[in-house]
Amino acid sequence: MSVFGFVNSIFFDQSIFFALTSIAGIFTFLFAFENPKLLLSSSWKEFGERVDVATGKEKITGTPWYYATVFFAVLYIMLV
């Protein structure tokens, strides 16, 4: 759904706000896809323990792909 929102907000609606929200959603869902046990935590303590051993934390804080996607999406919207 986030990918559809990303494509729609960039190429059809031309909305920077929705494009940036969709980009963040894509990377967040990729992180959750790599760590499905985080979503099954029953308490904050258990969630914290699972986050400590989670893989792919750089997807949440920002990878070069994240910044490149944001840059080119905003650039495309501004130029078109």
C-alpha positions, 0 to 999 in steps of 0.5 A: 500500500505504501508503494502504491501511495508513493507512486500515486503521490509522485507521478499523479497527485504531485504532493510532497507531503504524501510522497515523504510520508509514503517513503517513510512508510516503505522503509518502516514496513521493510524494517518490520518485514525483516523483524516480524517478532517485533510486532508480536511483542506483548509488552514494552519490555519485550519489545525493547529486548527484541529491538536490541537484537533487531537487524536493519535498524539503519532503515529506520534512521535512514540509509543512503537509499532513503535520502536518495529516494527523498531527494529525487522524489522532491526534485521530480515533483518540483521540476514537473 
